[in-house]
Amino acid sequence: MFRAVLFDLDDTLLPDESAANEALVATAAIAKQWHNIPPGDLKDAVRIVARRLFRAHPIVAAHGSVFDISSWEALCSNFDGDDDEMKQLHEWAPKYRSEVWNQALCEIGVCDPLLADQLSVIYPHERRNRYISFPDAKPCLDRLAAGDFKLGVVTNGPYDLQCAKIEVSDLRAYFGAVLVSRQVGILKPDPRIFALALGELGVSAQEAVFVGDTPKTDIVGAHAAGMRAIWLNRYSAPQPESMVPDRTIHSLDELQDTLVSI
């Protein structure tokens, strides 16, 4: 009998990339007032430039594809943390944000450094306004809590940003454990971060299920930790052959019945 359910955060409990794109378009709409720039064009340019500049930073480049922070997160995170990597990124963040917007504007034919600085400050506020959980998240958590399940979150990403998402979306009260990779220095799929969450909840791996949207980190990591793993496949993506979940669901509305069938 399961006693605990642990969740991934981004694109499991609340939208991430789609919300970031919406915030970029809203920010770019401000530039349209000054230079009649199509917001979609500026949004696309920002995404390209942000990825290029972020991946070029020595810390990010050293980690390669396994770095646990995305370029769109870098546009709104302060990179709070005590380790050397976070301290360096924290110092670099304001320059990075300003340079991304400046280069993106220039690439679509507008050179306006003052506007770039303004947009780099506005975007984090637009992004924060979109820390809203999926419609099926809170009803699912309410049902699980009513069933006396212990609940937790295990997420990769910068500590300040992930915690802000949980707090602003009013999800924090549901969870007895919240583990963020940049807080503990361990990132999914390393089984140790799952083990830390299980320890905080006071349950064994055999008593817990993990729910996440990314097979290579969520399913692989949970299995490595000895847990059952449910793939939340909201958008009907093809299942990777080498990463087989114990169950697949397409909405959190299906979760409680699925727990009974595992």
VOBA-1610 file (N, C-alpha, C; in pm, whole numbers, padded with zeros to 5 digits, always signed):
BEGIN
Met+00084-00120+00000Met+00000+00000+00000Met+00088+00125+00000Phe+00061+00215-00092Phe+00140+00338-00100Phe+00098+00436+00009Arg+00199+00502+00066Arg+00174+00602+00169Arg+00211+00743+00124Ala+00283+00753+00012Ala+00333+00884-00032Ala+00333+00895-00183Val+00310+01017-00230Val+00320+01048-00373Val+00410+01170-00387Leu+00514+01156-00467Leu+00606+01266-00494Leu+00589+01311-00638Phe+00606+01442-00659Phe+00582+01501-00790Phe+00704+01578-00839Asp+00721+01578-00970Asp+00801+01679-01038Asp+00722+01809-01033Leu+00786+01921-01062Leu+00717+02050-01059Leu+00683+02103-01198Asp+00786+02137-01277Asp+00765+02205-01405Asp+00700+02114-01507Asp+00590+02162-01564Asp+00511+02091-01664Asp+00448+01963-01611Thr+00451+01948-01478Thr+00375+01843-01410Thr+00266+01907-01326Leu+00305+01994-01233Leu+00208+02064-01150Leu+00173+02202-01203Leu+00266+02265-01274Leu+00236+02395-01334Leu+00311+02410-01465Pro+00256+02486-01559Pro+00322+02504-01689Pro+00456+02575-01673Asp+00552+02535-01755Asp+00683+02599-01749Asp+00716+02667-01881Glu+00750+02589-01983Glu+00795+02651-02108Glu+00685+02734-02173Ser+00562+02684-02174Ser+00453+02760-02235Ser+00428+02891-02159Ala+00438+02886-02026Ala+00419+03007-01946Ala+00533+03105-01969Ala+00655+03052-01985Ala+00769+03139-02014Ala+00750+03208-02149Asn+00700+03135-02247Asn+00674+03196-02378Asn+00567+03305-02369Glu+00462+03280-02292Glu+00357+03381-02275Glu+00414+03508-02210Ala+00502+03488-02112Ala+00563+03604-02046Ala+00655+03679-02140Leu+00725+03607-02226Leu+00811+03673-02324Leu+00729+03756-02422Val+00617+03702-02468Val+00532+03776-02561Val+00475+03901-02493Ala+00432+03888-02367Ala+00378+04003-02294Ala+00484+04111-02277Thr+00607+04071-02250Thr+00716+04167-02236Thr+00749+04232-02371Ala+00752+04148-02474Ala+00783+04200-02608Ala+00676+04297-02658Ala+00553+04281-02609Ala+00447+04372-02650Ala+00475+04516-02607Ile+00553+04531-02500Ile+00591+04666-02456Ile+00684+04730-02558Ala+00775+04651-02614Ala+00865+04704-02717Ala+00788+04747-02841Lys+00678+04679-02869Lys+00596+04713-02985Lys+00541+04855-02973Gln+00515+04900-02851Gln+00463+05035-02832Gln+00564+05141-02876Trp+00693+05107-02870Trp+00798+05205-02901Trp+00850+05191-03043His+00858+05070-03091His+00923+05047-03221His+00840+04965-03318Asn+00713+04937-03284Asn+00624+04860-03370Asn+00685+04726-03410Ile+00745+04659-03312Ile+00806+04528-03334Ile+00700+04420-03310Pro+00681+04325-03402Pro+00590+04214-03374Pro+00638+04136-03251Pro+00554+04125-03147Pro+00598+04057-03025Pro+00649+03916-03047Gly+00589+03845-03142Gly+00634+03710-03169Gly+00776+03705-03223Asp+00812+03804-03305Asp+00947+03808-03360Asp+01050+03833-03251Leu+01019+03926-03160Leu+01113+03954-03052Leu+01121+03835-02956Lys+01008+03772-02928Lys+01009+03653-02842Lys+01099+03546-02899Asp+01088+03519-03028Asp+01173+03416-03091Asp+01320+03455-03085Ala+01349+03583-03108Ala+01487+03628-03103Ala+01544+03615-02962Val+01464+03648-02863Val+01509+03636-02724Val+01539+03491-02690Arg+01454+03399-02731Arg+01477+03258-02701Arg+01609+03210-02761Ile+01637+03251-02885Ile+01760+03209-02952Ile+01883+03269-02886Val+01878+03399-02861Val+01993+03468-02801Val+02015+03419-02658Ala+01908+03403-02581Ala+01921+03357-02442Ala+01988+03221-02437Arg+01948+03131-02525Arg+02008+02998-02528Arg+02156+03006-02565Arg+02187+03089-02665Arg+02326+03100-02711Arg+02417+03157-02602Leu+02376+03266-02541Leu+02460+03330-02439Leu+02470+03246-02313Phe+02361+03181-02274Phe+02363+03101-02152Phe+02454+02980-02169Arg+02442+02913-02281Arg+02525+02794-02303Arg+02672+02829-02320Ala+02701+02953-02354Ala+02841+02995-02372Ala+02909+03028-02240His+02832+03046-02133His+02895+03074-02004His+02980+02954-01962Pro+03100+02977-01911Pro+03190+02865-01878Pro+03129+02760-01786Ile+03051+02800-01687Ile+02991+02703-01595Ile+02890+02616-01668Val+02805+02677-01747Val+02703+02602-01820Val+02768+02512-01925Ala+02866+02568-01996Ala+02934+02491-02100Ala+03004+02369-02042Ala+03058+02382-01920Ala+03129+02270-01858Ala+03035+02155-01826His+02910+02186-01796His+02812+02081-01764His+02748+02022-01889Gly+02743+02098-01995Gly+02680+02050-02118Gly+02531+02030-02102Ser+02480+01924-02163Ser+02336+01901-02167Ser+02276+01860-02033Val+02360+01829-01934Val+02306+01786-01804Val+02290+01902-01706Phe+02315+02026-01750Phe+02296+02139-01660Phe+02149+02150-01624Asp+02119+02178-01497Asp+01982+02167-01448Asp+01905+02300-01449Ile+01951+02397-01523Ile+01883+02526-01534Ile+01871+02559-01683Ser+01754+02603-01726Ser+01733+02637-01867Ser+01759+02785-01889Ser+01776+02821-02015Ser+01806+02960-02048Ser+01688+03052-02016Trp+01564+03005-02031Trp+01451+03092-01999Trp+01435+03108-01848Glu+01480+03007-01770Glu+01484+03025-01625Glu+01590+03129-01586Ala+01700+03127-01661Ala+01809+03220-01632Ala+01767+03366-01651Leu+01665+03388-01731Leu+01617+03525-01755Leu+01538+03581-01637Cys+01504+03495-01539Cys+01427+03547-01427Cys+01474+03496-01291Ser+01579+03415-01287Ser+01631+03367-01159Ser+01743+03458-01109Asn+01752+03470-00977Asn+01863+03543-00916Asn+01981+03451-00886Phe+01962+03321-00911Phe+02066+03221-00883Phe+02114+03229-00738Asp+02018+03231-00646Asp+02055+03231-00505Asp+02117+03097-00468Gly+02220+03101-00387Gly+02286+02979-00343Gly+02425+03009-00293Asp+02476+02917-00211Asp+02606+02939-00149Asp+02723+02877-00224Asp+02695+02787-00319Asp+02807+02723-00388Asp+02868+02819-00490Asp+02989+02789-00531Asp+03064+02880-00618Asp+02994+02903-00752Glu+02934+02798-00807Glu+02866+02813-00935Glu+02752+02913-00925Met+02671+02901-00822Met+02558+02993-00807Met+02606+03135-00780Lys+02712+03150-00704Lys+02764+03285-00677Lys+02809+03352-00807Gln+02878+03276-00893Gln+02923+03333-01020Gln+02805+03369-01110Leu+02706+03280-01116Leu+02590+03307-01199Leu+02507+03422-01142His+02501+03434-01011His+02430+03544-00947His+02491+03679-00988Glu+02623+03688-00989Glu+02691+03811-01028Glu+02671+03842-01176Trp+02662+03738-01256Trp+02651+03753-01402Trp+02509+03781-01447Ala+02409+03743-01369Ala+02269+03745-01413Ala+02222+03879-01466Pro+02244+03993-01398Pro+02194+04120-01452Pro+02252+04152-01590Lys+02382+04127-01606Lys+02446+04153-01735Lys+02389+04060-01841Tyr+02369+03935-01805Tyr+02314+03836-01900Tyr+02176+03879-01949Arg+02089+03915-01856Arg+01953+03953-01893Arg+01952+04073-01986Ser+02029+04176-01951Ser+02033+04296-02032Ser+02090+04267-02170Glu+02196+04186-02175Glu+02260+04155-02303Glu+02169+04073-02392Val+02093+03982-02333Val+01999+03901-02413Val+01898+03991-02483Trp+01835+04079-02408Trp+01734+04164-02469Trp+01795+04264-02567Asn+01915+04312-02538Asn+01981+04407-02627Asn+02016+04340-02760Gln+02077+04222-02753Gln+02114+04152-02876Gln+01990+04110-02954Ala+01886+04066-02884Ala+01764+04024-02953Ala+01701+04141-03028Leu+01697+04258-02963Leu+01644+04376-03032Leu+01727+04411-03154Cys+01860+04406-03139Cys+01948+04439-03252Cys+01929+04342-03367Glu+01905+04214-03335Glu+01892+04114-03441Glu+01766+04133-03524Ile+01667+04204-03469Ile+01547+04232-03548Ile+01544+04379-03591Gly+01662+04443-03583Gly+01677+04575-03643Gly+01653+04693-03552Val+01650+04673-03420Val+01629+04784-03327Val+01743+04785-03226Cys+01817+04892-03221Cys+01923+04906-03121Cys+01879+05011-03020Asp+01838+04966-02903Asp+01785+05054-02800Asp+01825+04996-02663Pro+01948+05022-02618Pro+01996+04965-02492Pro+01910+05001-02371Leu+01854+05122-02369Leu+01770+05160-02257Leu+01644+05074-02251Leu+01582+05052-02365Leu+01465+04965-02372Leu+01502+04823-02331Ala+01617+04776-02376Ala+01663+04641-02340Ala+01673+04626-02189Asp+01730+04726-02123Asp+01741+04721-01977Asp+01603+04716-01912Gln+01510+04793-01966Gln+01375+04794-01909Gln+01307+04659-01927Leu+01321+04601-02044Leu+01258+04471-02071Leu+01317+04360-01984Ser+01447+04370-01958Ser+01512+04268-01876Ser+01461+04270-01733Val+01412+04385-01688Val+01355+04397-01554Val+01207+04358-01554Ile+01138+04390-01661Ile+00994+04362-01670Ile+00967+04213-01683Tyr+01050+04142-01760Tyr+01022+04001-01787Tyr+01006+03916-01661Pro+01096+03926-01560Pro+01075+03843-01440Pro+00941+03866-01372His+00888+03989-01378His+00757+04016-01320His+00645+03951-01403Glu+00658+03958-01535Glu+00560+03891-01622Glu+00562+03740-01600Arg+00683+03686-01582Arg+00694+03541-01559Arg+00631+03503-01426Arg+00657+03582-01322Arg+00601+03553-01190Arg+00449+03556-01191Asn+00391+03643-01273Asn+00246+03651-01284Asn+00185+03524-01341Arg+00269+03438-01394Arg+00221+03314-01457Arg+00262+03190-01378Tyr+00294+03206-01252Tyr+00316+03092-01164Tyr+00179+03040-01120Ile+00113+02972-01210Ile-00024+02924-01187Ile-00027+02774-01216Ser-00081+02697-01125Ser-00083+02552-01142Ser-00181+02511-01252Phe-00158+02392-01308Phe-00254+02335-01403Phe-00390+02319-01333Pro-00499+02327-01408Pro-00633+02313-01346Pro-00653+02181-01273Asp-00583+02076-01314Asp-00602+01946-01249Asp-00512+01925-01129Ala-00422+02020-01100Ala-00322+01997-00994Ala-00382+02003-00854Lys-00445+02115-00818Lys-00497+02128-00682Lys-00607+02028-00651Pro-00703+02003-00742Pro-00801+01899-00712Pro-00737+01762-00686Cys-00633+01730-00762Cys-00563+01604-00741Cys-00496+01602-00604Leu-00427+01710-00568Leu-00358+01717-00439Leu-00459+01715-00324Asp-00574+01778-00343Asp-00678+01775-00240Asp-00726+01632-00216Arg-00747+01558-00323Arg-00795+01420-00308Arg-00691+01333-00239Leu-00564+01352-00277Leu-00459+01273-00215Leu-00443+01307-00067Ala-00448+01436-00036Ala-00436+01478+00104Ala-00552+01423+00187Ala-00672+01423+00127Ala-00788+01369+00198Ala-00773+01219+00222Gly-00695+01152+00136Gly-00669+01010+00151Gly-00548+00980+00238Asp-00498+01081+00308Asp-00386+01068+00402Asp-00254+01029+00336Phe-00239+01061+00208Phe-00109+01042+00144Phe-00015+01153+00188Lys+00110+01118+00211Lys+00214+01218+00229Lys+00258+01265+00091Leu+00281+01395+00076Leu+00309+01452-00055Leu+00441+01526-00054Gly+00512+01520-00168Gly+00639+01589-00180Gly+00668+01630-00323Val+00769+01715-00338Val+00815+01762-00469Val+00965+01738-00480Val+01007+01689-00596Val+01150+01678-00627Val+01169+01743-00764Thr+01243+01853-00769Thr+01254+01929-00893Thr+01397+01975-00918Asn+01435+01976-01043Asn+01562+02037-01083Asn+01540+02186-01106Gly+01645+02265-01084Gly+01637+02407-01114Gly+01696+02494-01004Pro+01695+02625-01025Pro+01747+02719-00924Pro+01653+02727-00805Tyr+01709+02734-00686Tyr+01630+02727-00564Tyr+01530+02841-00552Asp+01574+02965-00580Asp+01485+03079-00563Asp+01366+03071-00656Leu+01390+03030-00779Leu+01283+03027-00880Leu+01183+02916-00851Gln+01232+02796-00818Gln+01141+02684-00794Gln+01057+02707-00669Cys+01119+02762-00566Cys+01043+02791-00444Cys+00938+02899-00469Ala+00973+02998-00549Ala+00876+03104-00581Ala+00757+03048-00656Lys+00782+02957-00748Lys+00671+02895-00823Lys+00575+02824-00728Ile+00630+02749-00633Ile+00547+02674-00539Ile+00469+02768-00447Glu+00535+02872-00399Glu+00469+02965-00307Glu+00361+03047-00377Val+00395+03106-00491Val+00301+03196-00559Val+00180+03120-00611Ser+00199+02995-00651Ser+00088+02915-00702Ser+00006+02851-00591Asp+00038+02882-00465Asp-00035+02832-00348Asp-00032+02680-00337Leu+00081+02620-00370Leu+00095+02475-00360Leu+00174+02431-00236Arg+00245+02524-00173Arg+00341+02484-00069Arg+00277+02407+00046Ala+00157+02444+00085Ala+00095+02382+00203Ala+00066+02233+00183Tyr+00063+02188+00060Tyr+00034+02046+00035Tyr+00152+01955+00070Phe+00274+02009+00069Phe+00392+01923+00066Phe+00467+01918+00198Gly+00496+01795+00239Gly+00580+01774+00356Gly+00727+01777+00325Ala+00761+01771+00196Ala+00901+01777+00154Ala+00910+01844+00018Val+01002+01938+00004Val+01032+02002-00124Val+01182+01999-00142Leu+01228+01926-00242Leu+01371+01912-00270Leu+01401+01976-00405Val+01491+02074-00405Val+01532+02144-00527Val+01679+02113-00552Ser+01711+02077-00674Ser+01847+02029-00705Ser+01954+02129-00662Arg+01931+02257-00687Arg+02033+02356-00656Arg+02040+02389-00506Gln+01943+02342-00431Gln+01947+02356-00286Gln+02035+02246-00225Val+02021+02124-00275Val+02088+02010-00213Val+02213+01966-00288Gly+02237+02023-00407Gly+02356+01987-00483Gly+02347+01853-00551Ile+02227+01803-00573Ile+02204+01675-00642Ile+02089+01696-00738Leu+02101+01652-00862Leu+01994+01671-00957Leu+01942+01538-01008Lys+01813+01538-01040Lys+01754+01420-01104Lys+01827+01393-01236Pro+01850+01268-01270Pro+01793+01144-01216Pro+01874+01077-01105Asp+01967+01145-01043Asp+02043+01085-00933Asp+01945+01037-00825Pro+01948+00910-00789Pro+01851+00858-00692Pro+01865+00919-00553Arg+01978+00984-00524Arg+01997+01039-00390Arg+01901+01152-00359Ile+01861+01231-00458Ile+01769+01341-00430Ile+01629+01286-00399Phe+01593+01175-00462Phe+01466+01108-00430Phe+01472+01051-00289Ala+01587+00993-00254Ala+01604+00935-00121Ala+01593+01041-00013Leu+01645+01160-00039Leu+01634+01268+00058Leu+01487+01305+00082Ala+01410+01310-00025Ala+01268+01343-00011Ala+01194+01234+00066Leu+01225+01110+00037Leu+01162+01000+00109Leu+01195+01007+00257Gly+01320+01041+00288Gly+01361+01053+00427Gly+01285+01163+00500Glu+01263+01276+00432Glu+01190+01385+00495Glu+01044+01348+00520Leu+00988+01265+00431Leu+00849+01222+00448Leu+00836+01104+00543Gly+00948+01038+00570Gly+00944+00924+00661Gly+00882+00800+00601Val+00905+00776+00472Val+00852+00658+00405Val+00965+00587+00330Ser+00945+00461+00300Ser+01041+00386+00221Ser+01012+00403+00073Ala+01107+00366-00011Ala+01088+00375-00156Ala+00972+00288-00201Gln+00953+00174-00137Gln+00846+00082-00176Gln+00708+00137-00140Glu+00705+00235-00052Glu+00578+00294-00010Glu+00543+00420-00088Ala+00624+00454-00188Ala+00606+00583-00257Ala+00602+00566-00408Val+00533+00660-00471Val+00522+00668-00616Val+00569+00806-00659Phe+00638+00813-00773Phe+00678+00942-00827Phe+00601+00970-00955Val+00557+01095-00972Val+00482+01138-01090Val+00558+01251-01157Gly+00590+01235-01286Gly+00662+01340-01357Gly+00642+01331-01506Asp+00680+01437-01576Asp+00655+01446-01720Asp+00776+01414-01805Thr+00895+01398-01744Thr+01017+01380-01822Thr+01077+01243-01794Pro+01064+01149-01886Pro+01111+01012-01859Pro+01257+01003-01820Lys+01346+01077-01887Lys+01489+01057-01864Lys+01535+01104-01728Thr+01459+01191-01664Thr+01495+01233-01528Thr+01398+01177-01424Asp+01268+01185-01452Asp+01168+01147-01354Asp+01151+00996-01343Ile+01132+00929-01455Ile+01107+00785-01452Ile+01236+00711-01419Val+01343+00745-01487Val+01471+00680-01464Val+01518+00702-01320Gly+01508+00825-01273Gly+01553+00857-01138Gly+01472+00787-01031Ala+01339+00789-01045Ala+01253+00723-00946Ala+01279+00574-00942His+01293+00512-01057His+01322+00369-01060His+01457+00338-00995Ala+01555+00423-01021Ala+01687+00402-00960Ala+01681+00412-00808Ala+01586+00491-00759Ala+01569+00507-00615Ala+01483+00397-00554Gly+01431+00307-00638Gly+01350+00197-00589Gly+01201+00227-00581Met+01159+00337-00643Met+01018+00377-00639Met+00945+00331-00764Arg+00815+00323-00756Arg+00732+00312-00876Arg+00725+00450-00941Ala+00704+00454-01072Ala+00706+00581-01144Ala+00590+00588-01242Ile+00518+00699-01238Ile+00406+00725-01329Ile+00444+00840-01421Trp+00432+00817-01550Trp+00463+00919-01649Trp+00338+01002-01677Leu+00344+01130-01650Leu+00236+01222-01686Leu+00264+01273-01826Asn+00196+01217-01923Asn+00218+01249-02063Asn+00102+01334-02113Arg+00105+01462-02075Arg-00007+01551-02105Arg-00032+01568-02254Tyr+00073+01560-02334Tyr+00060+01597-02475Tyr+00081+01478-02568Ser+00064+01357-02516Ser+00068+01233-02595Ser+00197+01220-02674Ala+00309+01245-02609Ala+00440+01228-02672Ala+00470+01079-02686Pro+00552+01041-02785Pro+00591+00900-02798Pro+00672+00855-02677Gln+00648+00735-02633Gln+00722+00683-02517Gln+00860+00636-02559Pro+00966+00685-02493Pro+01100+00634-02524Pro+01109+00485-02492Glu+01166+00408-02582Glu+01169+00263-02565Glu+01249+00220-02443Ser+01354+00295-02410Ser+01444+00255-02302Ser+01398+00302-02165Met+01288+00374-02158Met+01242+00430-02030Met+01095+00394-02011Val+01069+00286-01944Val+00933+00234-01934Val+00875+00266-01797Pro+00772+00350-01792Pro+00709+00380-01663Pro+00623+00264-01616Asp+00586+00267-01490Asp+00495+00165-01438Asp+00353+00189-01487Arg+00318+00313-01506Arg+00191+00351-01565Arg+00209+00484-01638Thr+00119+00510-01734Thr+00116+00639-01804Thr-00022+00699-01787Ile-00026+00828-01752Ile-00153+00900-01745Ile-00140+01027-01829His-00255+01082-01866His-00254+01204-01948His-00309+01325-01874Ser-00354+01303-01752Ser-00404+01411-01668Ser-00389+01366-01523Leu-00372+01462-01433Leu-00366+01429-01291Leu-00502+01383-01239Asp-00608+01407-01316Asp-00739+01355-01279Asp-00739+01202-01276Glu-00647+01140-01349Glu-00641+00994-01356Glu-00556+00933-01244Leu-00487+01016-01168Leu-00383+00963-01079Leu-00437+00873-00969Gln-00542+00916-00899Gln-00585+00840-00783Gln-00630+00699-00821Asp-00703+00686-00930Asp-00743+00552-00975Asp-00623+00470-01019Thr-00524+00538-01077Thr-00405+00468-01124Thr-00324+00413-01006Leu-00320+00484-00895Leu-00248+00436-00778Leu-00302+00302-00729Val-00429+00282-00744Val-00492+00158-00699Val-00453+00041-00789Ser-00424+00071-00916Ser-00400-00035-01014Ser-00256-00077-01027Ile-00163-00003-00965Ile-00022-00039-00978Ile+00011-00163-00894
//
